[in-house]
């Protein structure tokens, strides 16, 4: 009798684990059995055969126990080590946020607490008896894979503002909030089998001849994954960020792009029909980015979501021209409190090189005629000589009307303490338009908002809204007005203008004598150096 020719009776009593090991060992057992048959051909009694089978089973069980112990120990140590690395990376992320003074803008408390808790559990498991069933169960039920996956995805996103944000009232959770709040990502480790079970419980898995109409009758009673998505959509529709509701992505690392089950395919399509994008196992990043690169991207502003042409409002025009944002202004007793505070903020975080110029990049810049006129009125009233010169360069007016971009940038460099980006697109183009011609391009509730705005803000923000432009502004009150209006009229695809608020504003200091930083002689000296004169 061949020792590997086992009938049902000889394997039925084995445990599931032992059977699995048996099947894996069959090839090597076959060669061993052949050798044994050749050398022991005279031993053919049933008793001897049973003895050999029992010895083989005992060896298999011993090997399995040893392998399981080693695997449990190795797995626990590996997971614990990876969890420590994740926590260290998260702390590097928070450290960089503190350097940028953005730590209060990013919510990671729940996520970090979860990672710390998981690390304590894994550390305990790595020191536990690997043969204890509780150890194996603890590893299998670990949440580390969830935290690891969320962090891996987050490292590929821009402008992270939250990890594991919970909405307790409706039991919803957003795992990643990116693009400064515009993009929400939900992670789910659900499998096809789990989706099918949820559908079966809800009575969605019907006969093959079920019509599409019949299949959608239970849409008002979603279960499982679909229910989670609809809860998240409900939250997103109650929140307006930068004039629009956050868009939602669903990450399913254990689901393929083309599922095996038609029922799963249908449920995924239902989710897509709700406006939710889905990422499956094929969409996961193959190689993780370098941590330093990832952190820079995660803490960056959402500049890549801006329009190709930017609309500059009056507050930003004044910030570009102000002495406060171009040079050091010494505090004075006659300064208003707002000016004194702006001097302090500029010393802590220079507005132009750290915020406004990076926001502009190489994009084309425009401003409405009303914004340009208002800036010029303020400059003419309280502006310094340097501020007048900067304003003229910004708009390419007066003696600067015939200068090209490079010449305007070079002359502006003379009037600022900071290196001016060569790609800065001067002059800012002034646009003139008829308000009546753009109103038809806006949602019906735009007329209601317009009544709440000043004439200059009507021109600035309604123009940008109608043309799909991002506006650079420090006018937070106007931005809130639009967000509230969008929320109150939250129907269909309604959205407001895209407004990027700079971290702080800059005013003009005023005309009090003694505050000016730039003197005419300094202008001449800098101009001489810029023009290459060696005198």
MIVOPA-547571 format. One record per atom (N, C-alpha, C): x, y, z. Coordinates in pm, whole numbers, plus 32768, in hexadecimal, padded with zeros to 4 digits. Layout:
<nodes>
XYZ...
</nodes>
This chain:
<nodes>
80557F8780008000800080008057807C8000803A80D57FA6808681527F9F805D81AB801380BF81E0805C80A0822A80D6805582AB80BC805C82E680418015836280267F8D83497FE77F6A82CB7FD47EE482AD7FA07E8382A780147E67831C80517E13832380C77D81832B80A07D2F82D880E17CA082E080C57C5F834481267BDB835581187B9483B881687BA4839D81FD7B9F831C82237BA682FB82B07C28832382F07C94832382A47D18834282DD7D3183D782ED7CDE842F82B07CF484C082BC7C7D850882FA7C0C84C583027B95850A83327BA4853D83C07BF484F584107C01851C849D7C64858D84B37CAE85B2844A7D10861E84587CCA86A584657D0F870484A87CD9878C84B07CEA87D1842A7CA6884184197CAF888B839B7D3E88B783807D8388E483EA7E0E891183DA7E67889E83B17E52882883F27EA487B383D17E8E878783417E11878D83157DF58766828B7E3C87C382297E3C8846824B7E8088A681F37F13888681E77F52886B825B7FDF8846825A7FF587C5820D7F9A8765821D7FA486E581D77FA986F981417F4D874B810F7F478760807E7FC687A3804A800087FC809D807C883F807380F187DE807380ED877780CB815B871980D8815086A2807A80E18693803580CB861C7FE3813C86027F7E816D866B7F3581D8864E7ED4825386107F148281864C7F8482F986157FC582DB858E8005825F857D8033823984FD806E823D848E8007821984AF7F8D821584497F23829F840E7F0C830584687F04838D84357EEC83BE83E67F64839B84167FDD83C483CE805683848345805C83038341803982BB82C2803D82F3825F7FD9831D82907F64835682377EFF83D581F57F33842A82487F7584A682107FAD848881AA8019842681CA806B8402816F80D883CC80EC80A1837E80F680358346807C7FFA83B480237FC3841A80657F85848680177F4984D77FCF7FB484F38016802485487FDA808B84FD7F8080E984787F8C80F0842B7F3E815083BA7EF4810A83DC7EB7809983737E74804A833A7DFA809283857DC780F683547D50813A82F87D7281AF82EA7DF681CC82937E1E823A82127E5181FC81AA7DFE81F581307E2381B080B47E0D820580C77DEC828580527DCF82D880047E4F82F57F817E43830C7F307EB7832F7F637EFB83AC7F957EAE840D7FC67EEB8487803D7F46846B809A7F138418810F7F6383F680E77FDF83AA80897FCF834D805C804082FD801C80AA83567FCC807E83B67F8E80DD84127FF481238468805C80DB848E80C7811584DF810C81858493812B81698411816E81CE83C08116824A83B180938238839E803882A8838B803082FD8409802B82BC847D8023830684FA80A2835585158115831984F58195835F8505819B83DA84AA816B83C78430816B843683D1811384A78404809F84848437804384EB84698081853684DF80C384EC85398101852C85AC816E858D858181BD8564851C822785BB84E981EA863984AA817D86258460813A86968421810886FA848980C986C884F28093871E855A8102876B859F8171872685BE81E187698600821A87D885AA822A87B98528825D881F84CB81FE889684C5817F887884C1811A88E284B6811C893D85318125890085A78128894E862281A389A886268217896F8602829389BD8603828C8A2F859E82598A108526824E8A7784BE81EE8AE484E9817E8ABE8527811B8B20855281548B7C85BC81A28B3F861C81DF8B92868482418BF6864882978BC585EE82F98C1E85AE82B58C8C855E824D8C65851382068CC784C181C18D30851881838D068586813F8D6485DE81A18DC7861B82148D92864982798DE9868582AF8E4C861F82D28E1B85A883088E71853F82A28EDA851482258EB1850381BC8F0D84D881A58F7A8540819F8F5385BE81888FB5862981FA901B862F82758FEA862682E99044862A82EB90A085B182C99069853D82C790BA84C2825C912784CA81E5910284F68178916484FF819791CE856781D391A685D681F89206863E82609268860982C4923585C2832B928B858A82F392ED8524829B92BD84CE825E931484698204937C84A981C293578516816C93B6855C81BE9425859B8232940285D0828B9467860982BB94C8859E82DB94938529830794E884BA829795478491821D9512848A81AA95678466819B95DA84C981A595BA85498196962285B08206968A85A4827F965D858982EF96BA857882D79716850082A496DD84928287972F841C82199794843A81B6976A8484814897C484AA817C983784FF81D9981A85578212988385AC826998E2855B82AF98B084F482F99907849982999965845182279930842881C0997F83E5819099EF8441817399CE84BE81459A33851D81B19A9B853B822D9A6D8540829C9AC9855982A89B2F84E882979B01846D829E9B5C83FB82289BBE83FD81B59B8E842781409BE78433815C9C568498819F9C33850681BE9C98856B821E9D018533827D9CD584E382DB9D3484A682929D96844C822A9D65840981DC9DB983AE816B9E0183F781619DEB847B80F69E2684CC806C9DFC849980619D7F84717FE39D4B843D7FAA9CDA84937FE69CC385087FBD9C4F85567F2A9C5585807EF59CCF85947E699CDB85BE7E089CC7854A7E3B9CC884D07DE49CB8845A7DD29C2684327E219BCD846D7E1F9B4084447DF69AE984BB7D8C9A9C84AA7D559A4A85167D8499B985077DDE998F855F7E139906855A7E0B98BF85E17DC998FC86417DC798C686CA7D90983886CE7D1C982186917CDE979C86957D36973486517D6F975A85DE7DC396FD85947E4096D885E57E80973B861E7EFA9721866B7EDC96CE86E67E6E96E987297E48969A879F7E31960987797DF195F387057DD9956B86D67E5A952186B87EBA956786797F3B952986597F85950686DA7F869561873B7FC9954687BA7F8C94CE88017F0894C888027EC3945788437EE693D487FE7EEA93D787797F0A935E872E7F9B933487477FF59393875580819372876E8091932E87F68048935C885A804F931D88DE801D928C88D77FB39276888C7F7D91EE887D7FE291948837801E91C787CB807E9176877E80FD915A87CE812791BB881E819C91A488738181913388D5810A9133890F80E490C9896C80DD9042892680A5904088AC809A8FC3886181238F8D883981818FE8881B82078FBB87F382518F78886582258F9088E182658F54895682128EE2899081A08EC5895281478E5C898481718DD38951813A8D6C898F81528CE2896481158CCD88DA81678CB1887581318CA287ED80D28C2B87DD80DA8BCB883A80808B5788317FF88B7288707FED8BE388B67F6D8C0688F47F0B8C3388887E958BF688807E328C1D881B7E0F8CB188217E198CEE88987DFB8D7C88A57E5D8DD188557ED98DA2884B7F3D8DEB87FE7F188DEC876A7EF78D7687387ECF8D6C86AB7E538DBF868F7DF38DB786E87D778E0486D67D938E9A86D97DEC8EC487357E0D8F51873F7E4C8F8786C07EA38F3786837EE48F6286067E808F6985947E268F0885907DC38F0585247D618F79852E7D428FA385A77CDF900D85BB7D20909785C77DA190A185AF7DE7912085BA7DB4918685557DAF9204857F7D86927185277DFC92B584E27E74927C84F37EE992BE84BB7EE192CD84247EAD926983DF7EA69272834D7E5192E983227DEA9309836F7D96937E83517DE893FE835D7E2B941083CF7E7A948983E47EEA9494837E7F29942483607F96942482FF7F65944D82747EF39418824C7EBC943781C87E9294C981BF7E5094FB82277E26958782277E9F95E3821E7F0695C5826B7F7E9619826B7FC4961281E37FCA959D81A7800A958E81247FC395E280BB7F3F95E380BF7EF2963380607F0396C8807D7EFF96EC80FD7F0C977981247F9097B480F37FF9976380F0807C979580C5808297B68031801A97947FE7801697B67F587FBA982D7F3E7F7D98647FA77F1C98D17F987F5B99587FBA7F1599C37F937F449A4B7FA97EEC9A93800F7F2C9AE7805F7EE49B4080BC7E859AF281177EBE9A9981677E709A4A81C57E3F9AA382387DBF9A9B82587D899AE882C97D489A8E83327D459A0B831A7D0B99B4837F7D219921835F7D3698D183C87D3E984083BF7CDE980584267C8897AB83F97C25976B844F7BCB97D284947B8C982484437B2D988684767AA69842848B7A70984B850479F398068525797F98698533790C984184FE7891988C850D783398358561782E985185E077EF97F6863F775797F086327718985D860B7685985F8608764C97F885A8768E97E485367659978384D576B8970E84C0771896FF851B7772968B851B77BC967D849577F396EA8467784296E883EB78D197108409792C96E283B679B9970083C979FD971883437A4C9784833D7A9F97A082C77B2E977D82EE7B6B972482A27BF196F682C77C5E9759829F7C4D979D822D7CAF980082007C65987A81CA7C8898F181FB7C55996E81C47CCC99B681857CC599CB81037D359A0780BA7D059A7E80667D659AB9801E7D499B2E7FCA7D039B9C801B7D369BAE80957D029C1780ED7C6D9C0881067C3D9B8B810E7BB29B70812E7B5B9B4E80B87B8D9B5E803E7B3C9B477FC77B2B9AB47FA47B839A5E7FD67B8299D07FAF7B7B9979802C7B15992480337B0698C480A17B1D9837806D7B6997E880B97B84975E80937B5896FF81017B0A969B80DA7ADE963281357B2295B081107B5F956F81717BA694F1815B7B51947F81907B46941381447AFC939D81717B46931E81497B5A92C581A97B9D9246818F7B3991D8816F7ABF91FE814B7A57919D812E7A7F914580B87A5590C980BA7A70906A804D79F090547FFC7A0190147F89798C8FF47F37792A8F9C7F8679618F3C7FCE790C8EE1801C78B78F2C808178F58F8E80C578AB8FDC812A783D902F80E8785A9069807477F490B8802E777E90608009779C8FE87FD677318F8B7FAE76DC8F638027771D8F4B809A76D38F28811376778F9A813E76AB901681377659908A815B75E2909980FD75FB9081807D758F908B801B7526901F803475558FA8805674F88F3A806F74A08F5980E874DB8F928150748E8FB681C67423901D81A574459077814873E690E08122738690B280B7739790368086733E90028020735990367F9673D790647F7D73FA909B7EFA742590307E9874538FC07EC974848F577E6F740C8F087E3F73E18F247DC573688EE57D9073898E827D2473228E577CDF73348DF67C7373758E377BFD73A78DE37BA273F18E157B2F739A8E617ACF73158E497AD472BC8E8E7A76727F8F0C7AB472B58F3A7B2672818FB17B66729E902A7B11723D907E7AFC724F90F37AA5729B91607AEF72D191BE7AA2731A922D7ADE72BD92827B34723F92937B0671E192E37B5271C592A47BDA71B4921F7BDB719991DA7C58721291E17CB5728891DF7C7B730291DF7CCC731892637D1372DB92CE7CE272F293517D1E7282937D7D7B721F93267D9171AF934D7DE571D6935E7E777241931B7EA1726B93207F2D72D793887F4572E793E77EE97350944B7EF87340949E7F7772C494A67FAA72AF94F5802272D294A880A07301942C8091732993DC810473B493A280ED741993F880DD749E93C680BF74DC9380813675319320811C757592D68185760B92D8816C765892BB81D676E792A881C8772F931E818B777D9302812577D4936580E6778493DB80B0771893C0806C76C7942C8033768F948680A07669944B810F7634949A817F769F94F881B6771A94C781C27788951C81F1779E95928194779C9577811277B395E080B07744964980B676C8961C80C17659967B80C6765D96D08145768B969681B3769A96E3822E77039750821C776F972C81D777DA978C81BF77AC97FB8161775F97D780FD7728983C80A176CD989D80EB7683986A8149762A98BF8198767A992881E476EB98FE821B7741995C8263777B99C3820377AD9995819177EE99F08131778D9A5980FD770F9A3680F076AB9A9580BF76869AFE812776B09AE581A276979B46820D770F9BA1822377789B8C81D577F49BD981E7781B9C1A816378439C99816A78729CE180F379019D0F810D795A9CEC80B379E79D1280BE7A109D57803C7A409DD280487A679E1F7FD279F69E257F6C797E9E377F9C790C9E4A7F4478CF9DCD7F0A78FA9D577F3778C29CDB7F0078C39C6C7F6978749C057F4D78729B917FA678EB9B387F8879279AFC7FEE79999AA27FD679719A2E7F7B79CC9A097F2379B599917ED279EC99197F1E79B698A47F0079D7982D7F4E7A1697C17EF87A7E97837F2D7ABD970E7EEF7AB296987F4E7A9B96247F167A9295A87F657B05954D7F3B7B5695247F9B7BC994CD7F7F7BA894407FAD7BAF93E17F507B9093547F6C7C0892FD7F457C6A92EF7F9C7CE492A67F797CD192107F667C6191DA7F967C4A91497F897BE391287F1D7BC2918D7ECD7B6591797E5D7BAE919A7DDB7B9E91447D777BDB915E7CF57B8591BC7CA37BC191FA7C3E7B7792577BE87B0292127BA57B1691937B7F7AAA91437B457A8E90D07BA57A2C90E07BFD7A0F90787C6179DF8FF67C2079F18F897C6879C18F077C3779288F017C3978EE8F407C9D785D8F397CAE78168FAB7C6577AC8F897C1B775C8FEE7BDA771390457C4076EF90087CB176AA90547D19770590C07D517785909F7D6377E591027D9577FA916F7D2D780191497CAE780F91AA7C43779B920E7C45772391DA7C5C76AC92307C5F76B192917CD576DB92607D4976DC92B77DBE774693237DAF77B893027D70781F93677D5777EC93D07CF6779E93A67C93776794057C34770394627C7876B6942C7CD6765894807D2276A494ED7D6C771894C97DA37769952A7DED77A095947D8E77CF95697D19780295C97CB6779396277C87771A95F27C7B76A996457C4F768996B37CB476B696A37D2F76A297097D95770B97787D8B7767976A7D2C77D097CE7D1A784F97B17D67785B97377D9978D1970F7DE7793396C57D8D79B096EE7D8E7A1696A77D417A4A96317D937A6D95C57D4F7A99954B7D937B2595257D667B7B95077DC67C0094D57DAA7C0794457DDB7C3393EC7D847C3C935F7DA87CCE93367DBB7CE592B57DCC7D6B92847DEB7DD192AD7D827DA692B97D057E0492DE7C9A7E34936E7CA57DED93C27CEF7E0E94507CF67E6E94737D677E9094107DB87EE8942E7E287F7494547DF77FB794B17E3D803F94D57E15809C945D7E2180E894457DB8814493D37DB781BB93EF7E1181F994637E00826C94887E51824795017EA7825C94F97F2A823C956C7F7F829D95DE7F63826E965A7F6A82C896CC7F53832A96DA7FC78398971F7FAF83F5973D801B83AC9790808483C997768102837F97B7816D8389984F816584019882814B84129914814483BC995080D683BA990E80628367993E7FF282D39936801582AE98C78054822198B4807881F2991E80DB8244993B813F821D999D81A582129A288169826D9A4B810F82639ACE80CD81DF9ADA808181BA9A6E803E813D9A6F7FF180C49A71804D80C99A2480B880589A1B8115803E9AA0815D80A79AEF817180989B6E81B9808F9BE5815C80989BCD80DA80939C3B807980079C74806C7FFE9CEB80357F7C9D2680177F409CDF7F9D7EC29CFB7F837E7B9CB47F187E8E9CFB7E917F059D2A7E757F1C9D787DFC7EFA9D2C7D7C7F0A9CA87D7E7EF09C5C7D047E5B9C527CE47E069C837D3F7D769C867D217D4B9D0D7CE97DA79D6C7CE17D869DF27CB17D699DF17C1B7D229E587BEF7D0B9E6B7B607D8D9E9A7B1E7D969E8D7A9A7E0F9EB37A527E269F4A7A547DB99F957A5C7DC0A0267A6B7D88A04A7AF47DCDA0A27B3C7DA2A0C87BC27D68A1557BC37D01A1667C137CC3A1E87C267CF9A2257CA77D2CA29F7CA07D69A2E07D137D0BA34C7D487CE2A3407DC57C86A3A57DFA7CD4A4197E357C8CA47E7E647CCDA4F87E927D26A4E07F0C7CFCA4897F677D4EA46F7FDE7DD6A4357FB97DD8A3E17F527E57A3A57F287EABA4087ED97E6CA45D7E897EB5A4C77E437EFDA51F7EA87EB8A5447F127EF5A5987F797F66A54E7FC17F56A4CD7FD67FC0A47F8018803EA47C7FC2802DA4707F3E80A1A4727EE480E8A4FA7EE9809CA5657EF980D5A5EB7EF38109A61D7F7980D8A5E87FE780F2A61E806C8184A618809681AFA68280DC8233A680811A823EA610818281D0A5F381C481D1A58D822D81FCA50481FA81D8A4E4817F81F6A45F814A8271A45D80F182B4A4CE80E1832AA4D2808A83AAA4F980D3839EA52A814D8415A553819783F6A557822B845CA56D82798449A574830A841BA600833183AAA60883718375A68783A38383A687843B83C6A6EB846E83DAA6F384FF8358A71D85438335A6DB85B182BBA70085FA82C3A791862B8252A7D4862C824BA85F865A81CFA87286B081D5A8D487078166A8ED876380E7A915871980F8A95686A68082A986865E803EA918860C807CA8A38603803EA83685B77FBFA80585FC7F5BA7E985AB7EE2A7AC85DF7F01A71C86097EAAA6E6865F7EC0A65E86907ECAA5FA861D7E75A60985B77E76A5AC85467EFCA5B084FD7F33A62884EE7FB5A63584AB8023A5F584FF8020A60C85818086A5D185D98081A53985D38008A50485CF7FF9A47285C8802DA43E85438015A48684D88046A45B845480DFA45F844D811BA4BE849181AEA4C3849781E3A44684DD81A1A41F854881CAA3A6859181B8A32A853B8148A32084F5812DA2AB84A18192A2A1842F81B6A31283F68216A3118388829FA2E283B982C3A30A84338343A2DE846B8343A247848282CFA20F84A482C5A17F84BC82B9A12F843B8273A16683DA8257A11C835F8244A17E82EC82ABA18F829B82A7A1F0822D823BA1C981C781DDA22281AF8167A201815E8187A1E880CB81D7A23E808E81EFA22F7FFE823EA1B07FDC82B5A19D80138302A1267FEC82C8A0A2801E827FA0A6808C824DA02980C681BFA006809D8173A067806E80E6A04B804E80BBA07F7FC580C0A1017FB18083A13A7F3880CEA1177EB88152A1237EB8819BA0FF7E3E818FA06A7E1D819CA0117E7F81849F837E6080F79F697E2C80959FB27E5F800B9FA17E307FFD9FCB7D9E8042A0357D7A803CA0657CEF8083A0077C8F80F89FD97CB781479F857C5D815F9FCF7BDA814B9F887B6B815C9FC57AE780D49FE07AA580699FD87AF27FE49FEA7AB97FCCA0797A8C7F74A0897A2A7F4BA10E79FE7EFAA14F7A6D7F07A1D27A7A7EC4A21B7AE47E69A2867AAA7DF0A2907AE27D93A2F87AB77D55A3387B327D21A3B17B207CD1A3F17B877C67A4447B417BFAA45B7B847B8FA4AB7B467BB3A53F7B4D7B75A58B7AF57B8FA61B7AF17B6FA65B7B777B01A62F7BB57AD8A6687C367B41A64F7CA27B7EA5D87CA17BE5A5B97D057C61A60F7CEE7C87A6207C707CFDA6717C507CE7A7037C767C71A7377C577C52A7C37C777C53A7D97D0E7C17A77A7D587C12A7897DE97C9DA7857E257CF3A72B7DF77D7BA7267E2A7DC1A7AB7E107DB1A7DF7D977DF5A85B7D737DC5A8CF7DC97D43A8D07DE97D0DA93A7E3F7D4DA9347ECA7D5DA8BD7EFF7D9AA8AD7F847E2DA8D47F7F7E72A8A97F177F00A8CA7F077F13A9617EFF7EBFA9A17EAE7ECCAA327E9C7EAEAA7E7F1C7E5BAA447F727E33AA887FED7E99AA79805D7EC6AA0080777F1FA9EA80EB7FA0A9A080C87FB6A9828049802AA932802480ADA97E80278118A9368041819EA96F803B81CDA9747FAB823EA9B27F968275A9B97F0E8294A92E7ED982CCA8DA7F3082EDA8517F05826EA8047EE38206A8187F308188A7D27F16814AA7FF7E928158A8807E718126A8B17DF08172A86F7D7D81F4A8647D8D8244A8287D238221A7947D10820FA74E7D7F81EBA6BF7D758163A6AF7D328103A7037D56807DA6FA7D1B8083A70F7C8480D5A76C7C5880E4A7857BC88121A70D7B818181A6CC7BC281C0A6557B87815FA5DF7B84810EA5D17BEC80AEA5637BF18050A5657B798020A5DD7B577FBCA5E97AEE7FF7A6147A688078A6347A6780B7A65F79EA807BA6E179B7806DA7427A108031A7C279EC8099A83179EF8072A8A779BD80CAA91B79C1814BA905797481B9A92479B3823BA91879728263A886795A821BA82A79958239A79B798481E2A756791C8193A7A378D58130A76978798170A71A780881E8A73E77DF8226A6FD776C828BA69077938299A677781382FBA613784082C4A5867833831DA526781582F1A49A780E82F9A45A789982D5A3DA78A082D0A39579218356A398796983C0A37679238444A3707963846FA3F8799A8453A461794D8479A4E8797A8428A51179F583A8A4EE79F58354A50F7A698384A4C67AE683A7A4477AD783D8A3F97B49845CA4327B7C84B5A4597B208536A4907B498524A5127B9784C9A5677B6884B3A5E67BAD846EA5D07C348417A56C7C3B83D7A54E7CBB843FA51C7D1F84A3A4D47CED850BA49E7D458554A50E7D8E8560A5827D4D85A1A5F47D8C8554A6247E0684D2A60A7E08847BA6427E6F8453A5DD7EDA8497A56D7EE18475A5087F4684F2A4C87F7F84E9A4997FF98559A45580398562A3C1801584FDA38D7FD084F6A2FE7FB48511A2E27F21854DA26E7F038563A2487E7684DDA2367E2E84C9A27E7DC3844BA2757D778455A2007D1683F4A1A67D1483F8A1357CB683F7A1677C26844FA1317BD58457A15F7B4A83DBA13A7AFB8390A0D47B2A8318A0A97AE1829CA0FB7B0482A8A1587B618235A1A87B8981FEA1F47B11817FA1E37AF38146A2167A768113A2A57A84816FA3027A7F814BA38F7A7A8146A3BB79E780F0A41D79C68094A4627A1F8014A4137A357FCDA4367AA07F49A3FC7AB77EE7A43F7A577EA6A3EF7A067E4CA425799F7DCAA45879DD7DA5A4D179B77D28A50C79E87CB7A4E879887C4DA4AB79BE7BDBA484796A7B63A4DD79887B20A504791E7AA8A556792B7A34A50978EE79C3A50679307953A4B578FF78CFA4F2792D7866A4C578EF77DFA4F0791377A1A487796F777BA4AE79E77745A4507A4876CBA4067A13767AA44979C37600A40B798F761EA39679337694A39978F376B4A32E789476E1A2AD78D9770DA2B67957773FA23D799A76D8A1FC79F47672A2467A1E760FA20E7A7A75CAA1927A4475AAA18A79C1756BA110798D75C2A094799A7646A0A779AB76A1A03679B876ACA0027A487665A0427AA3766DA01F7B3175ED9FDC7B6075F39F907BCE757A9F527C0575139FBC7C2C74959F977C33742C9FF87C547442A0427CD7747F9FFD7D3B748FA03F7DBC7500A0A67DBD7548A0B67D4D75B2A1197D45757CA1A77D557503A1BE7D2274C7A2437D2D74B0A2677DBF7489A2057E0E7472A21B7E9D74F4A23E7EE47560A1F77EC075E2A2137EFD7612A29D7ED475FFA2C07E56762FA33F7E2175FDA3B57E727582A3AB7EA37548A4187EF0758FA42E7F7575D8A3C97FA5761DA3D3802576ADA405801676D9A4187F9B7764A43E7F827771A4D17F5B77E4A50B7F7A7801A5917F497819A58C7EB37819A5FE7E747829A6017DE378AEA5C47DB87918A5E37E01799BA5AD7DDC799FA5157DED7963A4E27E597961A4517E6F7906A40A7E0C789EA44E7DE0784BA4157D7578A0A3FE7CF978ECA4637CD5793CA4587C5A79A7A3ED7C6879ECA3EA7CDA7A5CA38D7CEE7A2CA2FB7CEF79CDA2DD7D4579AAA2517D5F7945A2197CFC78E9A26B7CCC7889A2397C6A78CEA2227BE3792EA2787BC2797AA2647B4679C6A1E07B4C7A0DA1C87BBA7A5AA14C7BC979FEA0D37BC9798DA0DE7C0A792BA0717C1178F9A04D7B8678D5A0B27B3A789EA09A7AB47905A05D7A557986A07B7A6C79EFA04B7A127A3E9FD57A4B7A149FA27ABF7A579F2E7AF97AE59F497B277AFE9FC17B597B859FE77B847B949FDD7C1B7C0B9FB97C477C2C9FBE7CD57C52A04D7CF87C1CA07F7D667C3BA1077D927C98A1017E0A7D06A14E7E047D60A15C7E777D30A1D37EC87D11A1BA7F477CD5A2237F997CF7A20C802B7CE4A273807D7CEBA263810E7C66A28B814D7BFFA29680F97B7AA2C081267B29A24781557B3FA21F81D17AFEA1A782067A68A1B782147A39A230823079A9A2458243795CA22E81C27994A25981517952A24280D17951A1AD80B079C0A16980CD79C7A0D880B3795AA08F81027945A0B7817F78DDA07881D17852A095819A7841A10D816577BFA130812A779CA0D180B977FDA0B4806477E5A0587FF577CD9FCA8027781B9F9E8089780A9F1680BD777F9F0380FA77519F66814576CC9F5C818276609F5A811776749FA980AD76109FAD8042760A9F287FF8767D9EEB7FE076809E687F9D763B9E017FF576559E07807776169DA880D2757F9DB880D575519E3380D374C19E4D80D7747C9E26805574C89E1F7FE974909DFC7F6774D09D7D7F3174E49D1E7F8B752C9CA47F6874D49C457F1774D09C5C7E9674839C077E3C74D89BE67DC274D59B6A7D9B751B9B427D2175AF9B617D2775DF9BA67CBF766E9BC27CB1768F9C527CD9763E9C917D2A76589D1B7D5276DD9D277D9A772A9D8C7D7577A69DA87DBB77C59E3C7DAB78169E6F7E07783A9EFC7E0478C29F127DC678F59F8C7DCE797A9FA97D9779E79F667DE97A559F457DA87AC79F0A7DEE7B1C9F7C7E257B209F877EA87B6A9FF47EE97BD89FB97F3F7C539FDE7F237CC39FB47F777CE4A0287FD37CDAA01180557CF6A07980B77D88A07280E27DCEA0E180D37E59A0E680FF7E5CA0DF81987EC9A0AD81D17ECEA09A82637EC2A11B82B37EE2A18C82757ED5A20D82BA7ECAA27B82527EA7A2F2827F7E99A36282227F06A3CA823E7F18A42581E17F76A49481F47F33A51481C57F36A578821B7EFEA5FB81F97F70A65881D37F4CA6D381AF7FB1A73A819F7FC9A77A82278045A79C82438066A7D182C78026A85982DD8029A8AE827A7FF3A9358288805DA99B826B803AAA1982788093AA85824D80E0AAC882BD80D6AA978335811EAAD583A581B2AAD8838681F1AB4A839A827DAB58837982D2AAFD83D1833CAACB8397839BAA7A83E18389A9E683D18317A9BB83928301A92B8389833AA8EF830A835AA94382A78380A90C82268407A8C5822E840CA85581F08486A80481EF84DDA82A817A849EA843810884E7A85E808D84F3A8F48075856AA922805B8584A9AD803785ABA9B37FA5859EAA287F6B85BCAA357EDD864DAA0E7EC086A9AA307F1A8735AA0B7F038745A9747F0286F8A92F7F5886FFA89D7F5C86C9A8647EDA865DA8A27EA48628A8777E228697A87D7DBA86DBA8F27DB78741A9087D5187B4A8A57D6087DCA88B7DDC884BA82E7DF48827A7A27DC687AEA7767DE68783A6F07DBE8772A6E77D28873CA7517CEC8727A7517C5C87ACA7497C148811A78F7C4A8896A78B7C0C88CFA6FF7C1188C1A6BB7C8688F3A6327C9588ABA5D37C378826A5E37C2D87D6A58B7BD987FBA5997B46881AA6167B1D883BA62F7A9188CAA6087A6F8914A5D97AD4899AA5A77AB88A07A6107ABE89E7A68B7AEC8A4BA6F57AF88AA6A6D57B6D8B2AA6D87B5A8B88A6B07BC38BB5A7237C1B8B7AA7987C078BA4A8097C578B88A7F37CEA
</nodes>
